[in-house]
């Protein structure tokens, strides 16, 4: 395929390559699987939706007949699962967020002394969402109280908590670059 090819041509070309790779895997290790993972498949769909009339590659790929020893795994945000337009036969395996013990373990990797109340608050404000927790823990230099203050006190859900963290980070970048602020704002508006 080239730059003028349609998504089904790309999917077919990939399927041909997967067939060849699957044969190599089977010859070298009978019973082994070739696993193709498409991380953030929802982002690919969202990006293709910006191109009017475009058919998302992911939607075509999931309908390709794959060799018996090939597995296709797509990751997506739960709230965007429906954008993937998966076949009804697709297996779904939701990944739950952290429970409070796992949130405590995550925090313990950043802080040596923690109060149970801090763990409970951190877990509640992040909804146990690993992505929100990772974003919240990017800067731990000012302590657990600073991390907790950086989390919105009343997010509606994990997406709201993450949005709040990103907004604060964005605002701090703008504040730190006063001399270039108007240029940054124009670039970001162009990207939006």
C-alpha positions as CSV (number, residue, x, y, z in Angstrom):
1,X,0.0,0.0,0.0
2,X,1.0,3.6,-0.4
3,X,-0.3,7.0,0.8
4,X,-3.4,6.7,-1.4
5,X,-4.4,3.2,-0.2
6,X,-7.6,2.5,1.7
7,X,-7.7,1.0,5.2
8,X,-8.9,-2.3,3.9
9,X,-5.7,-2.5,1.7
10,X,-3.5,-1.8,4.7
11,X,-5.4,-4.4,6.7
12,X,-5.1,-7.0,3.9
13,X,-1.3,-6.2,3.6
14,X,-0.9,-6.7,7.3
15,X,-2.9,-9.9,7.2
16,X,-0.6,-11.3,4.5
17,X,2.5,-10.4,6.6
18,X,0.8,-11.9,9.7
19,X,0.2,-15.1,7.8
20,X,3.9,-15.3,6.8
21,X,5.0,-14.5,10.4
22,X,2.5,-17.1,11.8
23,X,4.1,-19.8,9.6
24,X,7.5,-18.9,10.9
25,X,6.4,-19.0,14.5
26,X,4.6,-22.3,14.0
27,X,7.6,-23.9,12.3
28,X,10.0,-22.8,15.0
29,X,7.7,-23.5,18.0
30,X,4.6,-25.6,17.3
31,X,1.8,-24.4,19.6
32,X,3.2,-21.0,20.1
33,X,1.1,-17.9,19.5
34,X,1.9,-14.7,17.6
35,X,0.2,-11.9,19.5
36,X,-0.5,-8.5,17.8
37,X,-1.3,-5.8,20.4
38,X,-2.8,-2.5,19.3
39,X,-2.5,-0.2,22.3
40,X,-4.9,2.7,22.6
41,X,-6.9,1.5,19.6
42,X,-9.6,4.1,20.5
43,X,-7.0,6.9,19.8
44,X,-6.5,5.5,16.3
45,X,-10.2,5.5,15.7
46,X,-10.5,9.0,17.1
47,X,-7.7,10.2,14.8
48,X,-9.2,8.6,11.7
49,X,-12.6,10.2,12.6
50,X,-11.0,13.6,12.0
51,X,-10.6,12.6,8.3
52,X,-14.1,12.8,6.9
53,X,-15.1,9.7,5.1
54,X,-12.2,7.7,6.5
55,X,-12.8,4.1,7.7
56,X,-10.8,3.4,10.8
57,X,-8.1,0.8,10.2
58,X,-8.8,-0.9,13.5
59,X,-12.4,-1.6,12.4
60,X,-11.2,-3.3,9.3
61,X,-8.4,-5.2,11.0
62,X,-10.7,-6.8,13.6
63,X,-12.7,-8.3,10.8
64,X,-9.8,-9.8,9.0
65,X,-9.5,-13.6,9.2
66,X,-6.3,-14.3,11.0
67,X,-4.3,-17.5,11.1
68,X,-5.2,-19.9,13.9
69,X,-2.1,-19.1,15.9
70,X,-2.5,-15.4,15.8
71,X,-4.3,-13.4,18.4
72,X,-5.2,-9.7,18.2
73,X,-5.4,-7.7,21.4
74,X,-6.8,-4.1,21.4
75,X,-6.6,-1.8,24.4
76,X,-9.0,1.0,24.8
77,X,-10.5,3.2,27.5
78,X,-13.7,1.6,28.7
79,X,-15.8,4.7,27.9
80,X,-14.6,4.5,24.3
81,X,-15.1,0.8,23.7
82,X,-18.1,1.4,21.5
83,X,-16.0,3.5,19.1
84,X,-14.0,0.4,18.0
85,X,-17.1,-1.1,16.4
86,X,-16.0,-4.6,17.4
87,X,-17.7,-7.8,16.1
88,X,-20.2,-9.2,18.6
89,X,-18.0,-12.2,18.9
90,X,-15.1,-10.2,20.2
91,X,-14.1,-11.2,23.8
92,X,-13.9,-8.3,26.3
93,X,-11.7,-8.4,29.3
94,X,-12.1,-5.3,31.4
95,X,-9.2,-4.4,33.5
96,X,-10.3,-3.1,36.9
97,X,-8.5,-0.3,38.6
98,X,-6.4,-0.7,41.6
99,X,-8.0,-1.7,44.9
100,X,-6.9,0.3,48.0
101,X,-4.1,-2.1,48.8
102,X,-2.7,-1.7,45.3
103,X,-3.0,2.0,45.5
104,X,-1.1,1.8,48.8
105,X,1.7,-0.2,47.2
106,X,1.8,2.4,44.4
107,X,2.2,5.2,46.9
108,X,4.8,3.2,48.9
109,X,7.0,3.2,45.8
110,X,7.2,7.0,46.1
111,X,6.9,7.8,49.9
112,X,8.4,6.0,52.8
113,X,5.9,7.1,55.5
114,X,2.2,7.1,54.7
115,X,-0.9,7.5,56.8
116,X,-3.8,5.2,56.1
117,X,-5.9,8.3,55.7
118,X,-3.6,9.5,52.9
119,X,-3.8,6.2,51.1
120,X,-7.6,6.2,51.4
121,X,-7.9,9.8,50.1
122,X,-5.4,9.1,47.3
123,X,-7.3,6.0,46.3
124,X,-10.7,7.8,46.4
125,X,-9.5,10.8,44.5
126,X,-7.9,8.7,41.7
127,X,-10.7,6.2,41.6
128,X,-8.0,3.6,41.7
129,X,-7.2,4.4,38.1
130,X,-3.5,3.6,37.4
131,X,-3.2,6.3,34.7
132,X,-4.6,9.0,37.0
133,X,-2.2,7.8,39.8
134,X,0.8,7.9,37.5
135,X,-0.1,11.4,36.5
136,X,-0.6,12.5,40.1
137,X,2.8,10.9,41.1
138,X,4.9,12.5,38.4
139,X,6.1,15.1,40.9
140,X,6.4,13.8,44.5
141,X,9.2,16.2,45.5
142,X,6.9,18.3,47.8
143,X,5.4,15.3,49.6
144,X,2.1,13.4,49.8
145,X,0.1,16.5,50.9
146,X,1.1,18.3,47.7
147,X,0.1,15.2,45.7
148,X,-3.3,15.1,47.4
149,X,-3.8,18.8,46.9
150,X,-3.0,18.4,43.2
151,X,-5.9,16.0,42.9
152,X,-9.3,17.6,42.4
153,X,-11.4,17.3,45.6
154,X,-14.6,16.4,43.8
155,X,-13.9,14.8,40.4
156,X,-17.0,13.0,38.9
157,X,-14.9,10.1,37.6
158,X,-11.4,9.1,36.7
159,X,-11.5,11.0,33.4
160,X,-12.4,14.2,35.4
161,X,-9.5,13.6,37.8
162,X,-7.1,13.1,35.0
163,X,-8.4,16.2,33.2
164,X,-8.0,18.2,36.3
165,X,-4.4,17.1,36.7
166,X,-3.6,17.9,33.1
167,X,-5.2,21.3,33.4
168,X,-3.1,22.1,36.4
169,X,0.1,20.9,34.6
170,X,-0.9,23.0,31.5
171,X,-1.5,26.1,33.6
172,X,1.8,25.7,35.4
173,X,3.6,25.5,32.0
174,X,1.9,28.6,30.8
175,X,2.7,30.4,34.1
176,X,6.3,29.4,33.9
177,X,6.7,30.7,30.4
178,X,5.3,34.2,30.7
179,X,7.5,35.6,27.9
180,X,6.3,33.0,25.4
181,X,2.7,32.6,26.7
182,X,0.9,34.2,23.8
183,X,2.9,32.1,21.3
184,X,2.1,28.9,23.3
185,X,-1.6,29.7,23.5
186,X,-1.7,30.3,19.7
187,X,0.1,27.0,19.0
188,X,-2.3,25.1,21.3
189,X,-5.3,26.7,19.8
190,X,-4.1,25.7,16.4
191,X,-3.7,22.1,17.6
192,X,-7.2,22.0,19.2
